[in-house]
Amino acid sequence: MFRLLPTCIGRHISKSLPSHQAHCSLFSAAISSRQFTSDGFNNGNKDIDFNILFSSCTKVHLAKRLHAFLLVSGKGQNIFLSARLVNLYAYLGDVSFAQRTFDQIPRKDVYTWNSMVSAYVRSGRFRDAINCFYLFLLTSGVRPDSYSFPSVLKACGNLVDGKKMHCWVLKLGFEWDVFVAASLVHMYSRFGFLSVARKLFNNMPVRDMGSWNAMISGFCQNGNAAEALEVLDEMRLEGVKMDPVTVSSLLAVCSQSDDSLSGMLIHLYVIKHGLECDLFVSNALINMYAKFGSLGHAQRVFDQMEVRDVVSWNSIIAAYEQNDNPITALGLFNKMQLIGIQPDLLTAVSLASIVAQLSDRQSSRSVHGFIVRRGWLMEDVVIGNAIVDMYAKLGAIDSARTVFEGLTVKDAISWNSLITGYAQNGLASEAIEVFRMMEEHKEIIPNQGTWVSILPAYSHVGALQQGMRIHGRVIKNCLYLDVFVGTCLVDMYGKCGRLDDALSLFYHIPRTSSVPWNAVISCLGIHGHGEKALKLFNEMLVEGVKPDHVTFVSLLSACSHSGLVDEGQWCFRMMQEEYGIKPSLKHYGCMVDLLGRAGHLEMAYNVIKNMPIQPDASVWGALLGACRIHGNYELSTFASDRLFEVEPENVGYYVLLSNIYANVGKWEDLDKVRSLARNRGLRKTPGWSSIEVNNKVDVFYTGNQTHPKCEEIYNELKVLTTKMKSLGYIPDLSFVLQDVEDDEKEHILTSHSERLAIAFGIISTPPKSTIRIFKNLRVCGDCHNATKFISRITEREIIVRDSNRFHHFKDGICSCGDYW
């Protein structure tokens, strides 16, 4: 698929030799014809050009040579040169030598102290910068100047430090210095105190370009698009023109607020004032258009750039990767390598996502190895998170867990990635366990991504009480109005059988996008309320929300569960004619299910024959499921043959075909199907049912004999069965495929997982209270009938969610009307 170009060591050495020789000759040229004395810089009007010497030092070892030269020439105690050495070492990344040089200076002036503080800030050692500044204030006897504060304000890691520095600024009288005031604006903006930042900005007697940029970027970084544009208007009224920094900040906020009109107007300004050649601006334009999904505009900006750096390539690659076009993104990555641009850490992050989107397991190992060889996995947690996410999306969850365990630093995103990986791979229990482990690490604060990751896992296992606990925490953290968290809560309540709560919550969250509408329409559908789903869809259109492809999948599924054939066909036509959405495999699968479930098998088959794309297992599986419902032996054989071609490893389809053959008495064909599955090493997915009682989820498998209350459960089932038979219940033995005696078949039916869970719920909860059961497979037909009797006998509402939909049993009737 792609290759990562190797580093040619020999070639690089040969290229570096002339550079090294040039540095040495430059160093010699600076001193060769100059004589110097120990007490000065010159002799006979011939000065040593220290500017050339310092600028020639582009590597640490060259800086050390210059340092040695200064020491042997007696210039080591010169404050100005020593301070320049401190800055040089810091610039080259060796802060330890910067500190050592600083410590050797006997009488430090303000420039020297400022240099050391800046060195710490430049190397990211912010706490050391703060401590150095306090040492400067309290022990040096030297007064800070206006250049002392911009660096140290940047180092403030919390508001307390920031306010202390502000006090020193006021005490020393630097509050009106334009550089210091701009740094204070920037500091308060970083901590979200925009009102304080704005007040400082308004009180500034003089504002330079940096001041305007500090205020605008402060609003941008905090997502306050309107306020940022207000400052821009003030700036233009005062006759100040935007520079590349202003433009880049505003382009970022336009993409955050989805304001494409303002973004394009700023682009016009860029062209009018000749800023399109600025590298920084062009990169920001690519990022903005990528966020809007305007890949054509992003590509044009990229193509028109005269100079491109690695950030430019990363931006255009990420543009295609983030807009679901991994093939083009991969092509750009290969082109980037061919022209000699070396990928960096952010390139690798995009590359990991590209591989995941392409489902390319083989290349995932190459990407992982490429990252490990460069030591990036230990360098930045971002790349580690990307690799965890890549393996999880490829279904290699064990590899994702291994990478996660090997991360030296784990942040909230690391945990979120693993939780999401387990949940999306159907391993909800493991996702919940990882979340519990995360909570044991008190330093990790759950965020929006955490709730969006864990709530679907609780939905999957039906852990309503635990999901409600998360809802309480979300309210406490003021995240309940977040559209993504709110949508997950709607989905959780809906899939845990609390449809009224889901609808109530839906009307309290922002509904300007299709996301929450899709969730609630889907919930109505799986509960069998197709008419309500259609009514809500019309409400969505009235509110001006544009439906997307997911909306129509939810609608078609809702129509299928409720038998609304005409309405489903209307939705399918509307999707294409009014909204220009081309049907995907999911849409076709829903249409086949809708028609087939209603008994229109010939129409369902015609839909498949007329598909412009190759049908996949979901489409043929929907037809096979319809054949089981209506007992169509011939068509089921044809559909299963196609199924085994496209997805031969899915044991569920073998079981479904076996059920069809058993129902029509084709025992020889049934044996052939079972033998085929065995020969391919396939095993039937064991059926299980879960129930949550007292904040604990109990899981039951068919014939379970290990539960602590096993004896009580089977005694309860014995009593229930006797009462059911007195009301006319007759076990349907056709749902037992084993060739055993009828008594044994009846015992097998009685010990199905859903009945064990219901019996446990009856003996563990107060009389007449609601019981909620969750099953991983389709509910057994005989168990469906038995549950109707049990709801009547116990005077309880029993809510069962199987792999397809919800069944609400009450007073001997099921909400599905036996249409399932």
N, C-alpha and C positions, 0 to 999 in steps of 0.2 A: 504493500500500500504506500509506504513512504520509507525513506531512509534518512538517518541522521548522519551527516557528513563527518568523518573522523577528523580529529585534529592531527595534522602532520607535524610531528615534533621537530624533525630535522629541518623542514622548510622554515618553521618559525624561528629556530635558532639562527639560521643563516640570515634571516631578515633582521633579527635583532642585533647582529654584530655591527653593521654599519651605524645603526642608531647609537649603540654603546660607544663606538669610536668617535662619533660626532660629539657626544656629550663630553668625552675626555678631551677632544681637541678644543671644544668651546671653552672648557674649564681652563685649559692651558693658555688659550688666547687671551682670556680675561686677565691673566697674571704674568704672562711671559715677559712682556716688554716693560713691566712696571716695577719700580723699586718702591719699597715702603719702609717706613721707620716705625719703631715701636710706639711712638707717641702720637701718631696721626695717620691720616688716610692718604697723604700725598707726599711726593718728593719731586721737586722740580716740575710742578704743575701737571704731573701725570697721575691721575686718580685711578684707583682700582675700581672697576665697574661692577659693584656688588649686585646691581640689578640684573646684569647678565648672568652672574654666578647663581643667584637665587632662581631665576627663571629657567636655567638649564637643569635644575635638579627636579626631574620628573619621577624619580624612583627614590626609595628610602636609602639605598646604599650610596647614592650620589649626595643626598642630603647629609649623610654621615661624613662623607669626604669633606664637604664644605665646612661642616662643624669642626672637624679635625684641623682643617686649614686655619679657621678663625682662632682656634685655641693656640696653635703653634706660632701664629703671627701676632699673638697678644691682643687679639680683638675679642676674645671670649667673654670679657667683662663689659663690653659695650652694650648698654641697655637696648638701644635701638636694634642692633643686629641680633641680639639674643631673643628679643621679642619676635623678630622676623623668623628666627629658627623655630620658635614655639609654633607659630602659625604654619610654617612649612611642614613640620612633622605632623601636625594635626590634619593638614590638607592631604598629606600622603597616607593618612590612616594609622599612623603610629603615635597614639596619644601618650603611651608610656614614656617615649623619648621626649615628647613635648613637655611632659610633667617634670622629667629629670632635668631638662634644660632650664625650665622655669625655676626649679628649686636651687640651681647653682647661681642664680642672679642675686647678688648681695643687696643691692638697693633697687627695689622694684618701683617703677613709676606707674601711673594710671594706664598707660598704653600696654605695659607688660601684663598687668592684672586683667585688662580687657581681653588681651590675646589668649591668656590661659582659660578664662571663662568661655570664650568663643571656641577654643579647641575642644573643650568638653562637650559643648553643645553640638558642634559639627560631628563629633564621633558618637552622638546619641547617649552620652553619659550625663543625663540631665541632673541627677541627684548630686553628682560630683560638682557640676557647674554651680548649683545652688550653694553647696557647702563652701566652695572656693570663693564665691561672692561674699558670703557672710564673713569669711576669714579676711577678705579684702576690707570690708567695712570696719571690722572690730579690732584688727591687729596692725594694719599697715600704716596708719596715720596719713594715708593718701585719700583725698576726696574723689569719689566717683565723678565722671563727667557724663555728658549726654550720650556718649557712645557705650557706656557701661550697661545701660538698661535694656536696649532692644534684644541683646543676646540672652540675658538672664530671664527676661519675661518669656521668651520662647521656651526656656527650660522648665518653667513652672508646670508641674504635673498635677496640681490640684489648685482649687480656688483659694485655699488658705495661704499657700505660698504666693499666689498672684496678688492677693490683697496686701500682704506684707511688703511686697516690692512696690506696690502702688503707694503705700504709706511713705516709703523711702523717697519715691519720686516727688511726693508733695513736700516732704521735709527738706529736700535739697533744692526745691524750686525748679524742677525740670518738667512740670506738668504741661507747659505750653510749648515745649520743644516739639517740633513737628514729627521727628522720628520717634521720640519716646511716646507721644500721644498716640501715634498710629500703632505702635507695638502694644499699648494698653488696649486699644480697640480690638486688635487681633486676639489678645489674650482672653479678654472677657467673652468674645465671640466663640472661642474654642470651647468654653465651659457653658455655652448656651445662655449667658447673661446679656442678651442683645439689648435690653433696655438700658443697661449701664453703658454698654459700648456705644449705643446711639447717643446718649447724653454727652459722653466724652467727645464724640465726633462733632456734635452740634456746638459744643463750647470751644472748639479749636479756633483760635483767632486766624490762623493761616493753615490752609490745607494744600498739600502737594499731591501728586499723582498716587503715591503710595498710601496716603490717607484715604483717598476715595476707594482705592482697590481693597484696602483692609476692611472698610465698612461693607462694601458690596460683597466681597468674598465671605464675610461673616454671615450675612443673611443667606447667601447661597449654600454655605456649608450646613446651615440649620434648616434648609428646605423652605425658607421664607421668600418665595419667588416674587410676590407682589412688592414686599418691602425693598428687595434688591433693585427692582425696576424703578421704584420711587426715588431711590438714591441716584440711580442713573439719570432720571429726569432732572434732579437738582444739579447734578454734575454738568449736564448739557446746558442748563440755564445759565450757569456760571461761566460758560464758554470753555470748559475743559473737555478735551477730546479723549475718547477711549484709546488706551494703548493695548498691546497684545495681552497683558495680564487681565485687564478689565474684560476684554472680549472673551477670553477663555473661561473666566468665572461665570459670566452671564450665559454662555452657551451651555455650561454644565447645569445651571439652574433651569434653563428652558427645557432640557431633556427630563429633569426630575419632575417638573410640573406638567409635562406633556404639552408644552406650549410651542407647537411647531411654527405658528405664525410669527411670534417674536423671534424665534430662532432664525427663521429665514430673513427677517428684516435686519437682524444683526449681521447675517451673512452678506446682505447687500451693502451694509456699512463697511464691512471688511473689504469688499471689492472696490467700493468707491474711494476708500482711503489707502488703498495699496497694501493692506495688511495680509492679503492672501499668500504672500511669499514667506510670511513668518511661520517657522516650523511649529511653534507652540500652538498658534491659532489653527493651522491646518489639522493638526492632530485632534484638537478640541472639536473641530467641525466634523471630522470623521466619527468621533464618539457620539456627538449629538445626533447625527443622521442615523447612526446605527440604532440608537435608543428609539427613534421614531419608526424604525423598520424601513427607512428609505435607503436601501442598499445602493440603488443607482446613483443617488446624490453622493453618498459616501465614496463610492468608487471613482466618481468624476473628480472629487476633491483630491483623492489619492493620486489619480493619474496626472493631474495638473501640477503636482508638487515637483519642484526642481531638485530639492534635496529631501531625502527621506532618511530618518534614523530608525533605530530598532523600535522606538515607540510608535512610529508611523506604521510599520509593518504589524506590530502587535495590535494596533487599533483596527486596521482593516481585517486582519485575521479574526479578531474577536467579534467584529461586526457581523461577519458571515456565520461564525460559530454560534453566536447568541441569537441569531435569527433563523436557526434550523437549516442552515445550508453548509453542512460539514464538508461536502466534497469540494466546493469552491474554496473554503477556508484551508483545506489541506493542500490544494493546488498552490495557493499563495504562500503557504509555509515552504513548500518545495522550491518555489521560485526565489524566496528570500534566501534560502541556503545556497542556491546555485550562484547568486550574485555576490556571495561572500559575507552577508550580514549574519553575525553569530546570534543565535537565539538566546534569550535571557530567561529568567525565572518566570516572568509573566507569559512569555511565549509558551513555555511548558505547561502552564495552567490551562491555556486555550487548547493546547494539543491534547491534554488529557480528556477534556470535554469532547473534542472532535472524535477521538477514538471511541468514547462511550456512545456517542450518537450514531456512529457507524457500526456499532456492535462488533468491533474488530478486536477480539480477544488476543490474537497473536501479536498485533502491534502494541497492545497495552503493556506487554512485557518489555518491549523495546523502549517505550516511553519511560517506564519505571526505571529501567537500567540506565538510560541516558541521564535521568535526574539524579540517581544514586551516584554515578561516576563523577558528577560535578559537585557533589556534596550539598546540593540544594535542599535535600530532604531534612537535613539537620539545621540548615541555615534559616529557613522561614517556614512557619507553620502553615502559611497559605498553600504552598505546594504540597505539603503533606495532606491537607484537607482535600485538595483536588484529586490526589491519587486514591484516597479513601472513597471519594464520590465516584470516580471512574470505575473502580472495581465493583462497587455496589450496583451501579447502573448496568454493568455487564453481567450481573448475576453471580459474580465471584465473591460472595459475601465473606467467605473464609479469608481470602486474600485481603479484602478491605479491613477485616478485623486484625490481621497480622500487621498491616501497615499502621493502623491506629495504635496498636499496642506498642509499636516501635517509636512512636513520636516522642521526642524528649520534652516537648511543650505541647499541651493540648488546650485549646481555647473552646469557647462555647460552640463555635462552628464545627470543630472536630467532632464533638459529641453529637451535635445535630446531624452531621453527615452520616454517622454510623447508625443513629436511631432511624433516620429516613431510609437508609439502605436496608435495614432489617424489615421495616414496615412495607416498603415497596416490593420486597421479595417474598411477601406473604408470611414473614416470621414475626408476627405481632408480639408474641410472648417474649421473644428475645429483645425486641425493641423496648418493651416495657422494662425488662431487666437492666438494659443499658441505661435507661433513664434513671432507674433507682441508683445505679452506680454513680451517675453524674451528680445526683443530689447529695451523695456522700462527700463530694469535693466542694466544700463551702465557698471556696474562692471562685468557682465557676458560677456566674449568674445566668440563669435561664433567660432567654430573650424571645422575641417574636418567632424566630426560626425554630426554637425549641418546642413551643406550643404547636406550631404548624406541623412539626415532625411527630410528636407523641400522640396528639388527638386522633389521627387516623388509626393508630395502633389500638387505642382504647375502643374506637368504633368497630374495628375488626373483631375483637373478642367480646364485644358487648359489655365492657366494663363501665356501666353507666355511672356508678357512684364515684369511681376514680376520675372519670371524665368531668363530673360535676365539681370535684375538688379542684381540678385544673381551672374550671370556669371561675371559681372563687378567687384563685390566685391571679387570673387574668384581670378580673374586676379590680382587685387590690392594686395591680400594676398599671391600671388605666389603659390596658391594651384591648379592652372588649370592643372598642369602636374601630379597631384596625380591620380592614376589609378581609384580609387573609385569615387572621385569627378568628374573626366573627364567622366567616364561612365554614371554617373547620368545626366550630362549635355547633353551627346549624346542622352540618353533616353528622356530627357525633350524636346529637339528640335524635335526629331522624333515623339513623341506623341503629340506635339503641331502643327504638320503639316509642320515643316520646315526641310524636309528630307535632302535637299542639305546642310544646316548648320550642321546637325547631321553628315553627311558623312565627311564634311570638318574638323570638330572638331575631329572625330575619328582618322584621319591620323596624328593628332598632339599630341596624348596622348600615353603613353607606351602601347604596344600591345603584351607583352610577355606572358600574361595569357589569358585564354579563356573569362574572364569577359567582356572586351569591345567588343570583337567579338560577343558574345552572344547578347549584347544589340543592336548592329547595324543590325545584321541578323534579330532579332525580329522586329525592326523598318521597315526594308525593307518588311518583311512579312505582317505586318498589313496595309502597303500601297499598297499591291497587286503586289509587284515586286519579285515574286518567283524566276525568272531566275537570277536576280541580287543577290539575297540571296545565291543561289547555287554557283554563280561565286565567291562571297566573301568567301564562305566556302572553296573553292579550294585554294584561296589566303591564307587563314588561315593555311591550311595544308602545303603549299609551304614555309611559314615562320616558320614552325616547331612548331606551337602551337598545343597542343593536345586538341581535343574537349572533352567535358564532357557531362553529361546527359542533362544539360540545353541547350547546343548547339543543340542537336538533337530535343529537344522539339521545339526550335525556328525554326529549319529547316523544321520539319514536319508541323508546323503551317503555315509557308510560302508557302509550297507546296499545302496545303489545300486551302488557300485563292486564289491561282492562278490556281487551277485545275490540278496541275502537279502530276498525279497519279503515273506514272511509276517512276518518280524521287523520290517521297515520299517513295515508296516501296524499292527503291535502298538504300535510307538513313536508313530505318528501318533495312535492312539486314546488311549494313555496320556497324552500331552501335553495333550489336551483334557479328558479325563475325570478324571484324578487331580490335575493341576496347574493346570487352568483357563487354560491358555495358548491363546489364539486363534491359529490358523494364519495366518502372514503369507505374502506372495508367495514368500518364499524356501522356506518349508515346502512350499507347493503345487508349486513348481518341482522340489524334490527328489522329491516323490511321483510327479510326471509322469515324471521321469527314471528313477526306480526301476522303475515299471511298464513304461514304454516300452522301456527298455534290455533288460528281460527278455522282450520280445516281446508284452506285453499292451497293444497299442496302443489297442484299444477301451476298456479300463478306464482307460487314461491320459487318453483324450479325455473320458470320462465325468467324471473328476475335474475337468477344466477346466470342463465344462458346469455342474457343480454348485457351483462356487466362489461364495461369497457376495460376493466382491470381484472387481473387474475384473482379468482376467489381464494381466500385462505381458509384455515381450519375453522375460524369462528363462523364463517358463512355456511360451509358444509355441515358444521356441527349443529347450527340452528335448524337446518333441514332435517338432519338425522333425529334431533329431538322432537320435531313435529311428527316425523314418521312413527316414533315410539308412542306418542299420544294417540295417534289415529290408526295405529296398527298397519301401516303400509309396508309390507314385507319387501316387495320388489324395489321400490324407490329407496328404501333404507339400505339395501345391499349396494345399490349404485352409489349412494352418498357416502357410505362407509369406505368403499374402494377409493374414492377421491380423497377422503379424509386420511386414509393410511398412506397415501402418496405424499401429501403435504405436511403431515405431522404424525409420523408413525410412532413417536415415543410417548404420546399422551394416552395413558392407560384408561382415562375416563371414557374415551370413545369406544374402546373395546367392551367396557362394562355396559355402556348404553346399548350397543349392538347385541350383546348377550341378553339383555333384558327384553329386547324386541323379539329375538328368536325364542326365548322362553315363553313369552306371552302367546305366541302363535304355534307353540309346540314343535319348533324346529330344533330338536335336541342334538342332532348330528352337526348342524351348522353351529350351534352353541359351543359344542366341544371343540370344533375347529378354531373358533375365535379365541377360546381360552388357551388352546395349545399354541396359537400364533403369539399371543401375549406372553406366555411362559417362555417360548423360544427366543423372544426378544428381550428377555430378562426384565419384564415389566411386572410390577405388583400393584394391586388395587390400592388406591389411597384409602386408609382406614377412616371410617366415618366417626366423627366425634361431635358431641354437643356440650355447650358450656352454660353455666348459670352463675350469676353473681349473688352471693348471700353474705351479708355482714362485711362488705368491702373485700371479700375474698372470692376469686373466680375458681369454681370447681369444674373440671373437665371430665366427661364420661365417654368411654369408648364402648362399642357394642360388646355385650357379654361381660362388662367390667365386674370383677370380683374382689378388687383390692381397696375399694373405698371404705373408710372407717365405719360408715353407716350402711354397709352393703346389705346386711341382713334386714334392717328396717326398710330399706328401699324395696327389696324384692317382696317383703310381706305386704307393703302398701300396694304394689303392683298386682299381687294376687287378689287382694280385696277389691281393687278397682276393676280388674278383669271380670270378676264374678258379678259385680253390679252392672258392668257394661253389657254383659251377655243377657242379663235379666231385662235390659231395655232394648234388646234386639241386635246387639253387636255380633257380627259373624266375622272371624278372622279371615282375611284374604291371603290365602297361602301362596298365591301366585307370585307374591313379592319375595318369596324365599327361593333362591335358585339352586340350593343344594338338594341333591337327590337323597332325602331322608324321610323318615316316617312323619305323618301329619302331626303327631304330638310334639315331635322335636321341632318341626317347622313353627308350630305355635309358640313354643318356648323361645325360639330364635327371635320371632317378632316381638315378644314381650320384653326381651332384653336388648332391643335397639336403643341406641344412645339417647335419642330424644325422650324416650319413655323413662329411662333411668333418671335423666335430668329433671323431668317433670315430677316424678315421684319424690326425688330429693327436695325439690322446691316445696312440695305439699307438706312434707314432714318438718321442714325447716323454717317456714314462714307462717305468720298468723292466718287464721281461716279467712277465706274470701278475698285475700289480697292478691294482687296481680303477679303472675309468674312470667318472667322473660327468659326465653331459651334461644340459643344461637347455635346453628348447625353448619358445618363446613360444606356439606353436600346437599343435594336436593332431598327434601323430606320424603320419607317413604309413604306411599299411598295408603297403606293400612294404618300407619301411625297417624296420618292426617285424619282418617276416619275415627280412630280411637281417641284422638285429642278432642274432637268435637263432643264425644260422649263424656270424657273426663271433665270438660268445662261445664257441662250440664250437671254432672253428679256433684262436683265440688263447689259449684256456684262461684267460680273464679273466671276472670279473664286471663287467658293464656296467650301470650304473644310469642310467636316462633318466627325467627328469621333464618331462612335457609340460604343456599347459594344463589337463589334467583330473586326472592322477594320476601315480604312479610305476610304472615297469616295471623289474623286476630280472631281467636276462638272465644266465643261467648254464648252462653245459653244453647249450646249444641249446634251453633252455626259458625262458619268461617267467613271472614270478610272477602275472601277470594271468590266466593260463590262457586267453589269447585272448578273455577277456570284457572288452571295453573299447570 
